[in-house]
């Protein structure tokens, strides 16, 4: 029996889809069977980020309306077999999906997969309700900006009313130099306001944009900090204890020794 | 026994008459005797109206009965009932008093978009996040960070206060007063409270310690009992 995790944020553009793609990829790299679901009906993106757009034949609305079987709509990832995608519809209108139909699909997928990662649309309307309906757990994505923290707070409040575990937090798009200067909210402050568990922090990196334009989740390339960050998040989802990534750039040996002795550099 | 004992006693005071009605007889008996008493003592017409305070002891008057008594005593414009005083109140009134003066402890975080409304005083163990709102008919005490909107004394109690461990509100409202945070970015303050300052005619934020002399009646349950 698998576990369904919804990735949500309230605000748009904070990186829900990127996070979904990369956590899914990272879990699949650890040989877990993963299914990604795009619930942003009418504005699908996840397939593009995953580079699977050309392979879509049926989508989630086809499944809901009985035009195809669930298995027919699932797209196997081109890179590894552990990962599948259930794409959203681009044309059908949003009214097609309902809370019940989503629950049904997720229950069916849980038999087959270890993890079902649901990409939630922005906003708190019906689309959000549908996406959250079948989920057992939730991960809230925010950036170190006031507006997105505010929306994350709202979302956490809404999730508290659902029957699920308290959500966990990813802080995305961290710009280290701005945080240091105090131009951005710092991590402690965000965690303090939202008061939920932090499951990962991800730096802002041009490589992320590059990778998603190429249809390749960055988690596939282990040589970047962002990739490691997503892999760490995946490991934490699996229950491992992984220390938070340090935001500092790599330091020389001398500084590491200094730090070891507690001398401020 | 009963016959010898007076059901109605009238005493004169500086402020007018005080009328004691014994609480061990029925309302009808008392009413009849009072009627007799008043008829006996009919006096000249041009006397000024005398104000009467009616003390009921442990008797509860329904609105009807109160009206009847008021009519009887006020007959002929000689007396006018100033007030009825009774030692007893109905249970539902007592309960609503209690609710109004009770402190309601609530343990959660009020997040953006959420509104928490209580009657009486609110003791929130948790934060009010930006965009969240707490409303109470009495005082608001927050053990946590106050970053959103708080409205104390929502039914018009201008003596209500808002106290928080950490105060960085976007708005404070007390009764019909509103104050908001300054437009520039400011740090919050620890252990402070918001209350209406009569002289400045606005909400001020001050140290918690000032409450002990500015809002003396914050202590105890009886304050609202006495205020009725």
Interface residues (C-beta under 8 A of the other chain):
Chain A: X146 X150 X151 X153 X154 X156 X157 X158 X160 X192 X193 X194 X195
Chain B: X109 X111 X112 X113 X114 X127 X129 X130 X131 X132 X145 X147
